[in-house]
Amino acid sequence: MFSALPQRPLVLLNIPKRLFLHAPNVHVGGGLNLLQAFYGAAESSIDFEQLDVRAKAGLKAGRAERHWVRPTLFSRLAAEWRLRNRVKAGDAVLCFHGLVPLFPLKGQVTVFLQNRILLSSDSLKSYPIKTRVRLWGERLMLRAFTTRIDKFVVQTPSMAEQVRGFLGEQTPVVVCPFVLAEVDQADVSAEKIYDFVYVASAEPHKNHQKLIAAWCLLAEQGLRPSLALTVPFDTALSFQIEELKRKWDLNVFNLGQLSSSEVCALYDQSSALIYPSTTESLGLPLIEANARQLPIIAAELDYVRDIVEPVQTFDPSSRTSIARAVRRHLESDEPAQLIHGPEVFLREVMQ
């Protein structure tokens, strides 16, 4: 008879995880830039990917099984169902678009949260009705399906604090910021054409209205600094900017959407970055401008202080505060209001 062999712990085969990249609706702006950076580093590790068809020109082919997702309800639902059917236990899923999966998944799910608006109960009234409905629904999903997520990844400490405040203190959150691995060298010989630059799209939280209102106030005070913008053409905001530019004879130049290399050139042609956005998960232009040693005039908000030290700050809800920060930077301060005694006040009343 054979003697019994000693018991050994069961050793599972070291089977590598399959990586599923789920990134519908990531097709423009900072989100696309980050996706391109991540994809460049992780291309050979991704096994299955679902990408927004509008990002097709910006993403090279990889070895993974790829599905393009159209910006339609049917295509998005099909992508969610496909994900549900393909993911197995032991797989890793990265939801790069910042939303929880619609269906429970068997693998380990990580959500890369980039949209701070989803983590707030603030009013959405400044957004178009279609956008309001979508954001409202996404907020509800985030709260309702949080338990399906193994880990949230954010890019700043204040973003992590907001996640826990919105979803609960026990929510698993990791702070892990990343940007493009390589940054173009600044062209120090470039001519400075613009006093200020603001690289941002046309969403309401980018706060262009208050910025332009501040420029109108400065023009009323006889000061017309030059400002370069990157608002997409043929948007309501771009038409509004042109109208105010004509009315107040503003030195404002809207260049439309630019490529990454064109944005770098624009930084080199500008003397300072102004950043009035009210909500950001990271604020990539802040990092880009800081790397090029541009002075930064920005909103006095947590997301700014997370990553840079601005030379001037302002209240982003006040055109007067923005205008005063601009004047301080240009060393053209408005004199402070004199404070009078009650006798002067009485004379004013009696006049």
Contacts in CASP RR format, 6 or more apart in sequence:
PFRMAT RR
TARGET T0000
AUTHOR 0000-0000-0000
METHOD contacts of the structure
MODEL  1
MFSALPQRPLVLLNIPKRLFLHAPNVHVGGGLNLLQAFYGAAESSIDFEQ
LDVRAKAGLKAGRAERHWVRPTLFSRLAAEWRLRNRVKAGDAVLCFHGLV
PLFPLKGQVTVFLQNRILLSSDSLKSYPIKTRVRLWGERLMLRAFTTRID
KFVVQTPSMAEQVRGFLGEQTPVVVCPFVLAEVDQADVSAEKIYDFVYVA
SAEPHKNHQKLIAAWCLLAEQGLRPSLALTVPFDTALSFQIEELKRKWDL
NVFNLGQLSSSEVCALYDQSSALIYPSTTESLGLPLIEANARQLPIIAAE
LDYVRDIVEPVQTFDPSSRTSIARAVRRHLESDEPAQLIHGPEVFLREVM
Q
17 90 0 8 1.000
17 91 0 8 1.000
17 92 0 8 1.000
17 108 0 8 1.000
18 47 0 8 1.000
18 48 0 8 1.000
18 88 0 8 1.000
18 90 0 8 1.000
18 91 0 8 1.000
18 92 0 8 1.000
19 42 0 8 1.000
19 45 0 8 1.000
19 46 0 8 1.000
19 47 0 8 1.000
19 48 0 8 1.000
19 91 0 8 1.000
19 92 0 8 1.000
19 94 0 8 1.000
20 46 0 8 1.000
20 47 0 8 1.000
20 48 0 8 1.000
20 49 0 8 1.000
20 83 0 8 1.000
20 86 0 8 1.000
20 87 0 8 1.000
20 91 0 8 1.000
20 92 0 8 1.000
20 93 0 8 1.000
20 94 0 8 1.000
21 39 0 8 1.000
21 42 0 8 1.000
21 46 0 8 1.000
21 48 0 8 1.000
21 49 0 8 1.000
21 50 0 8 1.000
21 51 0 8 1.000
21 64 0 8 1.000
21 94 0 8 1.000
21 96 0 8 1.000
22 49 0 8 1.000
22 50 0 8 1.000
22 79 0 8 1.000
22 83 0 8 1.000
22 93 0 8 1.000
22 94 0 8 1.000
22 95 0 8 1.000
22 96 0 8 1.000
22 97 0 8 1.000
22 101 0 8 1.000
23 35 0 8 1.000
23 49 0 8 1.000
23 50 0 8 1.000
23 51 0 8 1.000
23 52 0 8 1.000
23 55 0 8 1.000
23 95 0 8 1.000
23 96 0 8 1.000
23 97 0 8 1.000
24 50 0 8 1.000
24 51 0 8 1.000
24 52 0 8 1.000
24 69 0 8 1.000
24 76 0 8 1.000
24 79 0 8 1.000
24 97 0 8 1.000
25 52 0 8 1.000
25 69 0 8 1.000
25 71 0 8 1.000
25 76 0 8 1.000
25 97 0 8 1.000
26 32 0 8 1.000
26 35 0 8 1.000
26 51 0 8 1.000
26 52 0 8 1.000
26 55 0 8 1.000
26 96 0 8 1.000
26 97 0 8 1.000
27 52 0 8 1.000
27 54 0 8 1.000
27 55 0 8 1.000
28 54 0 8 1.000
28 55 0 8 1.000
28 201 0 8 1.000
29 201 0 8 1.000
30 284 0 8 1.000
31 114 0 8 1.000
32 55 0 8 1.000
32 58 0 8 1.000
33 180 0 8 1.000
33 260 0 8 1.000
33 284 0 8 1.000
34 114 0 8 1.000
34 178 0 8 1.000
34 179 0 8 1.000
34 284 0 8 1.000
35 55 0 8 1.000
35 59 0 8 1.000
35 96 0 8 1.000
36 58 0 8 1.000
36 59 0 8 1.000
36 180 0 8 1.000
37 178 0 8 1.000
37 179 0 8 1.000
37 180 0 8 1.000
37 181 0 8 1.000
38 96 0 8 1.000
38 178 0 8 1.000
39 46 0 8 1.000
39 59 0 8 1.000
39 60 0 8 1.000
41 181 0 8 1.000
43 60 0 8 1.000
43 62 0 8 1.000
43 63 0 8 1.000
44 63 0 8 1.000
46 62 0 8 1.000
46 63 0 8 1.000
46 64 0 8 1.000
47 64 0 8 1.000
47 65 0 8 1.000
48 64 0 8 1.000
48 65 0 8 1.000
48 86 0 8 1.000
49 64 0 8 1.000
49 65 0 8 1.000
49 66 0 8 1.000
49 67 0 8 1.000
50 66 0 8 1.000
50 67 0 8 1.000
50 68 0 8 1.000
50 69 0 8 1.000
50 79 0 8 1.000
50 82 0 8 1.000
50 83 0 8 1.000
51 59 0 8 1.000
51 66 0 8 1.000
51 67 0 8 1.000
51 68 0 8 1.000
51 69 0 8 1.000
52 68 0 8 1.000
52 69 0 8 1.000
52 71 0 8 1.000
53 68 0 8 1.000
53 69 0 8 1.000
53 70 0 8 1.000
53 71 0 8 1.000
54 71 0 8 1.000
56 68 0 8 1.000
67 79 0 8 1.000
67 82 0 8 1.000
69 75 0 8 1.000
69 76 0 8 1.000
69 78 0 8 1.000
69 79 0 8 1.000
77 102 0 8 1.000
80 101 0 8 1.000
80 102 0 8 1.000
80 103 0 8 1.000
81 103 0 8 1.000
83 93 0 8 1.000
83 101 0 8 1.000
83 103 0 8 1.000
83 105 0 8 1.000
84 101 0 8 1.000
84 102 0 8 1.000
84 103 0 8 1.000
84 104 0 8 1.000
84 105 0 8 1.000
87 93 0 8 1.000
87 105 0 8 1.000
87 106 0 8 1.000
87 107 0 8 1.000
88 106 0 8 1.000
88 107 0 8 1.000
89 106 0 8 1.000
89 107 0 8 1.000
90 106 0 8 1.000
90 107 0 8 1.000
90 108 0 8 1.000
91 106 0 8 1.000
91 107 0 8 1.000
91 108 0 8 1.000
92 107 0 8 1.000
92 108 0 8 1.000
92 110 0 8 1.000
93 101 0 8 1.000
93 105 0 8 1.000
93 107 0 8 1.000
93 108 0 8 1.000
93 109 0 8 1.000
93 110 0 8 1.000
94 110 0 8 1.000
94 112 0 8 1.000
95 101 0 8 1.000
95 109 0 8 1.000
95 110 0 8 1.000
95 111 0 8 1.000
95 112 0 8 1.000
96 112 0 8 1.000
98 111 0 8 1.000
98 112 0 8 1.000
98 113 0 8 1.000
98 114 0 8 1.000
98 115 0 8 1.000
98 118 0 8 1.000
99 111 0 8 1.000
99 138 0 8 1.000
99 141 0 8 1.000
99 142 0 8 1.000
100 109 0 8 1.000
100 111 0 8 1.000
100 141 0 8 1.000
100 142 0 8 1.000
100 145 0 8 1.000
100 146 0 8 1.000
100 148 0 8 1.000
100 149 0 8 1.000
101 109 0 8 1.000
101 145 0 8 1.000
101 148 0 8 1.000
102 141 0 8 1.000
104 148 0 8 1.000
105 148 0 8 1.000
108 150 0 8 1.000
108 151 0 8 1.000
109 148 0 8 1.000
109 149 0 8 1.000
109 150 0 8 1.000
109 151 0 8 1.000
110 149 0 8 1.000
110 150 0 8 1.000
110 151 0 8 1.000
110 152 0 8 1.000
110 153 0 8 1.000
111 149 0 8 1.000
111 151 0 8 1.000
111 152 0 8 1.000
111 153 0 8 1.000
112 152 0 8 1.000
112 153 0 8 1.000
112 154 0 8 1.000
113 119 0 8 1.000
113 152 0 8 1.000
113 153 0 8 1.000
113 154 0 8 1.000
113 159 0 8 1.000
113 163 0 8 1.000
113 281 0 8 1.000
114 154 0 8 1.000
114 155 0 8 1.000
114 281 0 8 1.000
114 282 0 8 1.000
115 281 0 8 1.000
116 159 0 8 1.000
116 162 0 8 1.000
116 279 0 8 1.000
116 280 0 8 1.000
116 281 0 8 1.000
116 303 0 8 1.000
117 124 0 8 1.000
117 135 0 8 1.000
117 205 0 8 1.000
117 279 0 8 1.000
118 135 0 8 1.000
118 138 0 8 1.000
118 139 0 8 1.000
118 142 0 8 1.000
119 142 0 8 1.000
119 159 0 8 1.000
119 162 0 8 1.000
119 163 0 8 1.000
119 165 0 8 1.000
119 166 0 8 1.000
119 167 0 8 1.000
120 162 0 8 1.000
120 166 0 8 1.000
120 279 0 8 1.000
121 139 0 8 1.000
121 166 0 8 1.000
124 131 0 8 1.000
124 132 0 8 1.000
124 135 0 8 1.000
124 136 0 8 1.000
125 132 0 8 1.000
126 204 0 8 1.000
127 135 0 8 1.000
127 203 0 8 1.000
127 204 0 8 1.000
142 166 0 8 1.000
142 167 0 8 1.000
143 166 0 8 1.000
143 167 0 8 1.000
146 167 0 8 1.000
146 171 0 8 1.000
149 172 0 8 1.000
150 172 0 8 1.000
151 172 0 8 1.000
151 173 0 8 1.000
151 174 0 8 1.000
152 163 0 8 1.000
152 171 0 8 1.000
152 172 0 8 1.000
152 173 0 8 1.000
152 174 0 8 1.000
153 173 0 8 1.000
153 174 0 8 1.000
153 175 0 8 1.000
153 176 0 8 1.000
154 160 0 8 1.000
154 163 0 8 1.000
154 173 0 8 1.000
154 174 0 8 1.000
154 175 0 8 1.000
154 176 0 8 1.000
154 281 0 8 1.000
155 175 0 8 1.000
155 176 0 8 1.000
155 177 0 8 1.000
155 178 0 8 1.000
155 281 0 8 1.000
155 282 0 8 1.000
156 175 0 8 1.000
156 177 0 8 1.000
156 281 0 8 1.000
156 282 0 8 1.000
156 302 0 8 1.000
156 303 0 8 1.000
156 306 0 8 1.000
156 307 0 8 1.000
157 175 0 8 1.000
157 306 0 8 1.000
158 302 0 8 1.000
158 303 0 8 1.000
158 305 0 8 1.000
158 306 0 8 1.000
159 175 0 8 1.000
159 281 0 8 1.000
159 282 0 8 1.000
159 303 0 8 1.000
159 306 0 8 1.000
160 173 0 8 1.000
160 174 0 8 1.000
160 175 0 8 1.000
161 302 0 8 1.000
163 171 0 8 1.000
163 173 0 8 1.000
164 171 0 8 1.000
164 173 0 8 1.000
177 282 0 8 1.000
177 307 0 8 1.000
179 284 0 8 1.000
179 287 0 8 1.000
183 288 0 8 1.000
183 291 0 8 1.000
184 261 0 8 1.000
184 264 0 8 1.000
186 264 0 8 1.000
186 267 0 8 1.000
186 268 0 8 1.000
186 292 0 8 1.000
186 293 0 8 1.000
187 265 0 8 1.000
187 268 0 8 1.000
188 268 0 8 1.000
190 265 0 8 1.000
190 268 0 8 1.000
190 269 0 8 1.000
191 269 0 8 1.000
192 269 0 8 1.000
192 270 0 8 1.000
192 271 0 8 1.000
193 226 0 8 1.000
193 228 0 8 1.000
193 269 0 8 1.000
193 270 0 8 1.000
194 226 0 8 1.000
194 227 0 8 1.000
194 228 0 8 1.000
194 253 0 8 1.000
194 266 0 8 1.000
194 269 0 8 1.000
194 270 0 8 1.000
194 271 0 8 1.000
195 225 0 8 1.000
195 226 0 8 1.000
195 227 0 8 1.000
195 251 0 8 1.000
195 270 0 8 1.000
195 271 0 8 1.000
195 272 0 8 1.000
195 330 0 8 1.000
196 225 0 8 1.000
196 226 0 8 1.000
196 227 0 8 1.000
196 228 0 8 1.000
196 270 0 8 1.000
196 271 0 8 1.000
196 272 0 8 1.000
196 273 0 8 1.000
196 274 0 8 1.000
196 297 0 8 1.000
196 326 0 8 1.000
197 227 0 8 1.000
197 228 0 8 1.000
197 229 0 8 1.000
197 266 0 8 1.000
197 267 0 8 1.000
197 269 0 8 1.000
197 270 0 8 1.000
197 272 0 8 1.000
197 273 0 8 1.000
197 274 0 8 1.000
197 289 0 8 1.000
198 208 0 8 1.000
198 211 0 8 1.000
198 227 0 8 1.000
198 228 0 8 1.000
198 229 0 8 1.000
198 230 0 8 1.000
198 273 0 8 1.000
198 274 0 8 1.000
198 275 0 8 1.000
198 276 0 8 1.000
198 285 0 8 1.000
199 230 0 8 1.000
199 258 0 8 1.000
199 263 0 8 1.000
199 266 0 8 1.000
199 267 0 8 1.000
199 273 0 8 1.000
199 285 0 8 1.000
199 288 0 8 1.000
200 206 0 8 1.000
200 208 0 8 1.000
200 229 0 8 1.000
200 230 0 8 1.000
200 231 0 8 1.000
200 277 0 8 1.000
200 285 0 8 1.000
201 230 0 8 1.000
201 231 0 8 1.000
201 232 0 8 1.000
201 257 0 8 1.000
202 208 0 8 1.000
202 231 0 8 1.000
202 232 0 8 1.000
202 235 0 8 1.000
202 236 0 8 1.000
202 237 0 8 1.000
202 238 0 8 1.000
205 277 0 8 1.000
205 278 0 8 1.000
205 279 0 8 1.000
206 276 0 8 1.000
206 277 0 8 1.000
207 276 0 8 1.000
207 277 0 8 1.000
207 278 0 8 1.000
207 299 0 8 1.000
207 316 0 8 1.000
208 229 0 8 1.000
208 231 0 8 1.000
208 237 0 8 1.000
208 241 0 8 1.000
208 276 0 8 1.000
209 237 0 8 1.000
209 240 0 8 1.000
210 276 0 8 1.000
210 316 0 8 1.000
210 317 0 8 1.000
210 318 0 8 1.000
210 319 0 8 1.000
210 322 0 8 1.000
211 227 0 8 1.000
211 274 0 8 1.000
211 276 0 8 1.000
211 322 0 8 1.000
212 240 0 8 1.000
212 241 0 8 1.000
212 244 0 8 1.000
212 250 0 8 1.000
212 252 0 8 1.000
213 319 0 8 1.000
213 322 0 8 1.000
214 319 0 8 1.000
214 320 0 8 1.000
214 322 0 8 1.000
214 323 0 8 1.000
214 326 0 8 1.000
215 225 0 8 1.000
215 227 0 8 1.000
215 244 0 8 1.000
215 248 0 8 1.000
215 250 0 8 1.000
215 252 0 8 1.000
215 323 0 8 1.000
216 244 0 8 1.000
216 247 0 8 1.000
216 248 0 8 1.000
216 250 0 8 1.000
216 319 0 8 1.000
217 319 0 8 1.000
217 320 0 8 1.000
217 323 0 8 1.000
218 224 0 8 1.000
218 225 0 8 1.000
218 323 0 8 1.000
218 326 0 8 1.000
218 327 0 8 1.000
219 248 0 8 1.000
219 249 0 8 1.000
219 250 0 8 1.000
220 248 0 8 1.000
221 323 0 8 1.000
221 334 0 8 1.000
223 326 0 8 1.000
223 327 0 8 1.000
223 330 0 8 1.000
223 332 0 8 1.000
224 249 0 8 1.000
224 250 0 8 1.000
224 251 0 8 1.000
225 251 0 8 1.000
225 326 0 8 1.000
225 330 0 8 1.000
226 251 0 8 1.000
226 252 0 8 1.000
226 253 0 8 1.000
227 250 0 8 1.000
227 251 0 8 1.000
227 252 0 8 1.000
227 253 0 8 1.000
227 274 0 8 1.000
228 253 0 8 1.000
228 255 0 8 1.000
228 266 0 8 1.000
228 269 0 8 1.000
228 270 0 8 1.000
229 241 0 8 1.000
229 252 0 8 1.000
229 253 0 8 1.000
229 254 0 8 1.000
229 255 0 8 1.000
229 256 0 8 1.000
230 254 0 8 1.000
230 255 0 8 1.000
230 256 0 8 1.000
230 257 0 8 1.000
230 258 0 8 1.000
230 263 0 8 1.000
230 266 0 8 1.000
231 237 0 8 1.000
231 238 0 8 1.000
231 241 0 8 1.000
231 254 0 8 1.000
231 256 0 8 1.000
232 238 0 8 1.000
232 256 0 8 1.000
232 257 0 8 1.000
233 254 0 8 1.000
233 256 0 8 1.000
233 257 0 8 1.000
238 254 0 8 1.000
238 256 0 8 1.000
241 252 0 8 1.000
241 254 0 8 1.000
242 254 0 8 1.000
244 250 0 8 1.000
244 252 0 8 1.000
245 252 0 8 1.000
255 266 0 8 1.000
258 266 0 8 1.000
263 285 0 8 1.000
263 288 0 8 1.000
264 288 0 8 1.000
264 292 0 8 1.000
267 273 0 8 1.000
267 288 0 8 1.000
267 289 0 8 1.000
267 292 0 8 1.000
267 294 0 8 1.000
268 292 0 8 1.000
270 294 0 8 1.000
271 294 0 8 1.000
271 295 0 8 1.000
272 294 0 8 1.000
272 295 0 8 1.000
272 296 0 8 1.000
272 297 0 8 1.000
272 311 0 8 1.000
272 329 0 8 1.000
273 285 0 8 1.000
273 286 0 8 1.000
273 289 0 8 1.000
273 294 0 8 1.000
273 295 0 8 1.000
273 296 0 8 1.000
273 297 0 8 1.000
273 298 0 8 1.000
274 296 0 8 1.000
274 297 0 8 1.000
274 298 0 8 1.000
274 322 0 8 1.000
274 326 0 8 1.000
275 283 0 8 1.000
275 285 0 8 1.000
275 286 0 8 1.000
275 296 0 8 1.000
275 297 0 8 1.000
275 298 0 8 1.000
275 299 0 8 1.000
275 304 0 8 1.000
275 310 0 8 1.000
276 298 0 8 1.000
276 299 0 8 1.000
276 314 0 8 1.000
276 316 0 8 1.000
276 322 0 8 1.000
277 283 0 8 1.000
277 299 0 8 1.000
277 316 0 8 1.000
278 299 0 8 1.000
278 301 0 8 1.000
278 316 0 8 1.000
278 317 0 8 1.000
279 303 0 8 1.000
280 303 0 8 1.000
281 303 0 8 1.000
282 303 0 8 1.000
282 306 0 8 1.000
282 307 0 8 1.000
283 303 0 8 1.000
283 307 0 8 1.000
286 296 0 8 1.000
286 298 0 8 1.000
286 304 0 8 1.000
286 307 0 8 1.000
286 308 0 8 1.000
287 307 0 8 1.000
287 308 0 8 1.000
289 296 0 8 1.000
290 296 0 8 1.000
290 307 0 8 1.000
290 308 0 8 1.000
295 311 0 8 1.000
295 329 0 8 1.000
296 304 0 8 1.000
296 308 0 8 1.000
296 309 0 8 1.000
296 310 0 8 1.000
296 311 0 8 1.000
297 310 0 8 1.000
297 311 0 8 1.000
297 312 0 8 1.000
297 313 0 8 1.000
297 314 0 8 1.000
297 325 0 8 1.000
297 326 0 8 1.000
297 329 0 8 1.000
298 304 0 8 1.000
298 308 0 8 1.000
298 310 0 8 1.000
298 312 0 8 1.000
298 313 0 8 1.000
298 314 0 8 1.000
299 313 0 8 1.000
299 314 0 8 1.000
299 315 0 8 1.000
299 316 0 8 1.000
300 313 0 8 1.000
300 314 0 8 1.000
300 315 0 8 1.000
300 316 0 8 1.000
301 316 0 8 1.000
304 310 0 8 1.000
304 313 0 8 1.000
311 329 0 8 1.000
312 325 0 8 1.000
312 326 0 8 1.000
312 328 0 8 1.000
312 329 0 8 1.000
313 325 0 8 1.000
314 321 0 8 1.000
314 322 0 8 1.000
314 324 0 8 1.000
314 325 0 8 1.000
315 321 0 8 1.000
315 322 0 8 1.000
316 322 0 8 1.000
324 333 0 8 1.000
324 334 0 8 1.000
327 333 0 8 1.000
327 334 0 8 1.000
END
